[in-house]
Amino acid sequence: LSVAKVLDRETQAFYELHVQATDQAPKPEDRLSTTAVVTIILRDTNDNAPRFESSNQITVPEDTEPGLPVATIVARDQDEGDNSALEYTLVSGPQGLFTLGPLDGVLQLHDDIDREDVDQYSLVVKATDKGSTPKSTTMELTILVGDVNDNDPIFESKTYSTNANENTKVGTSLLTVGATDADSGLNAEIRYMIEETEDSWDFAVDSHTGEVSIYKTLDYETRQQYEITILAQDLGRPSRTDTATILINVNDVNDCPPVFVDSPYKAFVQENSVDLPVHVLQLTAKDD
């Protein structure tokens, strides 16, 4: 009994053959035969390298506590016995930041990470079988550092100031404030709003652009200066905020006519006054 073609235990590990032996009597009808069952079991050789089944990219939140597992590296070997028993090793990566369990493939974090400092890491992991002539496979593992809302928005300036004439039309833009956030995604998206006070209704801010405009008619004779607080709030959960102050000085415009005080006036003059000029009356007017 000989092999007629290449065998592969990983495709078929077991064969059952029925072999017949027949004597050679002169007459075929007189011939007798018997059969035997031959069982063939293929013995494994280490002809397969391990293959990784786990993803080559994972995300680890930046607030993950050191010492916690962050992933499990999984590889499979189609061989059997020691030829399929695997050991994992960390070939390269940031020194001391990650460790890899040699038997279970558990990847652990061993120090603090901060997405704002480093947003991803690259590691090379290796799976090696325990065959007499070991075979191994490597995989480059990318670790993305997931953002956590751990940074406040920061205004470009803590105090803004501008001037506006009292006859400036409602809707006119006065200035634009700006803030930045070191986080990413929604954690870095900023919305602007004016802190509600008695003065806040006189002005409006575009929540997306930070453009501040006049919402109600200004009047220098009523109010010469405003001090409003503006907030920058990110869209993280929970959200974080920063505040800035805006000083708005209202400029006077000549929009009020003079007004006599105590008008109408009445005065009496002697008709025979000789020493001229003669004081008759003191007129008083005011202009707001």
C-alpha positions in Angstrom: 0.0 0.0 0.0 1.6 3.3 -1.1 0.7 7.0 -1.2 -0.6 8.0 -4.6 -0.9 11.8 -4.0 0.2 14.4 -1.5 -1.6 14.0 1.9 -2.7 16.9 4.1 -3.8 16.1 7.7 -5.4 19.5 8.0 -7.7 18.6 5.0 -8.3 15.0 5.9 -6.8 13.3 8.9 -8.4 9.8 8.6 -8.9 7.3 5.9 -10.7 3.9 5.9 -9.8 1.6 3.0 -11.5 -1.7 2.1 -9.0 -4.1 0.6 -10.1 -7.2 -1.2 -7.9 -10.3 -1.8 -9.1 -12.7 -4.5 -7.5 -16.1 -5.4 -6.9 -17.0 -9.0 -8.9 -20.2 -9.6 -8.9 -21.1 -13.3 -12.6 -20.5 -13.6 -13.6 -17.0 -12.5 -16.8 -18.3 -10.9 -14.7 -20.6 -8.7 -12.6 -17.8 -7.3 -12.9 -16.9 -3.7 -12.1 -13.6 -1.9 -12.0 -11.8 1.4 -11.8 -8.2 2.5 -9.9 -6.3 5.2 -10.5 -2.8 6.5 -7.3 -0.7 6.6 -7.5 2.4 8.8 -5.0 5.1 8.0 -4.4 7.9 10.5 -2.2 10.8 9.3 0.4 11.9 11.8 0.8 15.6 12.1 3.9 17.5 11.0 4.5 21.1 11.8 3.7 22.5 8.3 1.5 25.4 9.3 2.4 28.7 10.8 0.1 30.4 13.3 -2.5 32.8 11.9 -3.8 35.8 13.9 -7.6 36.0 14.3 -7.8 39.1 16.4 -8.0 42.6 14.9 -4.8 44.4 14.1 -6.3 47.7 15.4 -7.8 48.5 18.8 -8.9 51.6 20.7 -7.9 52.3 24.3 -9.5 55.2 26.1 -7.0 57.6 27.5 -8.4 57.4 31.0 -7.7 53.6 31.2 -6.1 52.8 34.6 -2.6 51.2 34.4 -2.6 47.5 35.1 -5.9 46.8 33.3 -6.1 44.5 30.3 -6.9 46.4 27.1 -7.1 43.5 24.5 -6.6 39.7 24.0 -4.4 38.7 21.1 -5.7 35.5 19.5 -4.0 33.3 16.9 -4.7 29.8 15.7 -2.5 27.0 14.3 -4.1 24.2 12.1 -1.6 21.7 13.4 -2.2 19.6 16.5 -0.4 18.9 19.8 2.7 20.9 20.4 2.6 22.0 16.8 -0.5 24.0 17.6 0.4 25.2 21.1 1.2 28.9 20.9 3.3 31.4 22.8 2.9 35.1 22.4 5.7 37.7 22.6 5.9 41.4 22.2 8.5 42.1 19.6 8.5 45.9 19.6 6.6 48.8 21.1 6.9 51.7 23.6 9.2 50.6 26.3 7.4 49.4 29.5 4.0 50.8 28.4 2.4 47.5 27.4 3.0 43.8 28.4 1.7 40.7 26.6 0.8 37.5 28.4 2.9 34.7 26.8 0.1 32.0 27.2 -3.2 33.9 27.2 -2.3 36.7 24.9 -3.7 39.3 27.2 -2.3 42.8 26.5 -2.0 45.0 29.5 -1.4 48.7 30.0 1.2 49.6 32.6 1.3 53.5 32.6 -0.9 56.5 32.0 -1.6 57.5 28.4 -2.8 60.9 27.2 -4.3 61.3 23.7 -3.2 65.0 23.6 0.4 63.8 23.9 0.3 60.6 21.8 -2.8 59.6 19.9 -1.6 56.2 18.7 1.0 53.5 19.3 2.4 50.8 17.0 3.3 47.3 18.4 4.6 44.2 16.8 3.4 40.9 18.4 4.5 37.4 17.5 2.8 34.0 17.8 5.2 31.0 17.9 4.2 27.3 18.0 6.0 24.7 20.0 6.9 22.3 17.2 10.3 20.7 17.0 11.0 23.2 14.3 8.9 26.1 15.5 7.0 28.3 13.1 5.9 31.9 13.9 3.9 34.8 12.5 4.1 38.5 13.4 1.4 41.1 13.3 1.6 44.9 13.5 -0.9 46.1 16.1 -2.1 49.7 16.0 -3.5 51.1 19.3 -5.6 54.2 18.9 -5.9 56.3 22.0 -9.6 57.0 22.5 -10.4 60.6 23.5 -11.9 61.4 26.8 -13.4 64.8 27.6 -10.6 65.9 29.9 -9.8 69.3 28.6 -11.8 72.5 29.0 -12.4 74.9 26.1 -10.0 77.9 26.4 -10.9 81.4 25.1 -8.2 83.1 23.1 -8.6 86.1 25.5 -10.3 86.3 28.9 -11.5 89.8 28.2 -12.8 91.3 25.0 -13.8 95.0 24.5 -15.4 97.0 21.8 -17.3 100.2 21.2 -20.7 100.7 19.6 -22.5 103.9 18.7 -25.9 104.1 20.3 -27.6 104.4 16.9 -26.0 101.2 15.6 -28.7 99.0 13.9 -30.0 95.9 15.6 -28.3 92.8 14.2 -25.0 94.6 13.6 -21.9 92.4 14.4 -19.7 93.9 17.2 -16.9 91.3 17.5 -16.2 87.6 17.3 -14.9 85.6 20.2 -13.1 82.3 19.8 -12.1 79.3 22.0 -10.2 76.0 21.3 -10.4 72.6 22.9 -7.5 70.1 22.9 -9.8 67.1 22.8 -11.2 65.6 19.6 -14.6 64.8 18.0 -17.6 66.1 19.9 -15.4 66.7 22.9 -13.7 69.4 20.9 -16.8 70.9 19.3 -17.7 74.2 20.9 -21.0 76.1 21.3 -21.1 79.7 22.5 -23.8 81.3 24.7 -24.3 84.4 26.8 -24.7 83.9 30.5 -28.2 85.1 31.4 -28.2 88.4 33.3 -30.3 91.6 33.1 -28.0 92.8 30.3 -27.7 89.6 28.3 -30.9 90.2 26.4 -29.5 93.3 24.7 -26.9 91.2 22.8 -26.8 87.9 20.9 -24.1 85.4 20.0 -24.0 82.9 17.1 -23.6 79.6 18.9 -21.3 78.2 16.2 -19.1 81.1 15.1 -18.9 83.2 18.3 -20.1 86.3 16.5 -21.6 88.8 19.0 -24.2 91.2 17.7 -26.7 93.8 18.9 -30.1 92.3 19.8 -31.8 95.5 21.1 -31.5 99.2 20.4 -28.8 100.8 22.5 -29.2 104.2 24.2 -26.3 106.1 25.6 -28.6 108.2 27.8 -29.8 105.0 29.5 -26.6 102.9 29.6 -23.0 103.8 28.7 -21.3 100.4 29.3 -22.2 96.7 29.3 -20.3 93.9 30.9 -21.5 90.5 29.7 -20.1 87.0 30.4 -19.9 84.6 27.4 -19.5 80.8 27.8 -17.8 78.3 25.5 -19.1 74.8 26.1 -18.0 71.6 24.4 -20.3 68.8 23.4 -18.7 66.1 25.5 -20.6 64.2 28.1 -20.4 65.6 30.6 -19.6 68.9 29.0 -16.8 71.3 30.0 -16.9 75.1 29.8 -14.8 78.3 29.9 -15.9 81.9 30.4 -14.8 85.3 29.1 -15.9 88.8 29.7 -17.0 91.3 27.0 -16.9 95.0 27.8 -19.1 97.1 25.4 -18.8 100.8 25.5 -21.7 102.8 24.1 -20.7 105.9 22.2 -22.9 109.0 22.4 -24.6 110.2 19.2 -26.2 113.7 18.9 -29.8 112.3 18.9 -31.3 114.5 21.6 -32.3 118.2 21.1 -31.6 120.8 23.8 -34.6 121.3 26.2 -35.3 124.5 28.1 -35.6 124.0 31.9 -38.7 125.5 33.6 -40.1 126.8 30.3 -42.2 128.9 29.7 -40.5 131.9 31.3 -42.1 135.2 32.4 -40.1 138.3 33.3 -41.0 141.9 34.2 -39.0 144.9 33.0 -39.3 148.5 34.1 -40.1 150.7 31.1 -38.1 153.6 32.4 -34.8 151.7 32.9 -31.9 154.0 32.3 -28.8 152.0 33.2 -28.5 149.5 30.4 -28.0 146.6 30.0 -30.5 145.5 32.7 -30.7 141.9 33.8 -34.0 140.5 32.9 -33.9 136.7 33.3 -31.6 133.6 33.4 -32.6 131.0 30.8 -31.4 127.4 31.3 -31.4 124.5 28.8 -30.0 121.0 28.9 -29.0 118.4 26.4 -28.9 114.7 27.3 
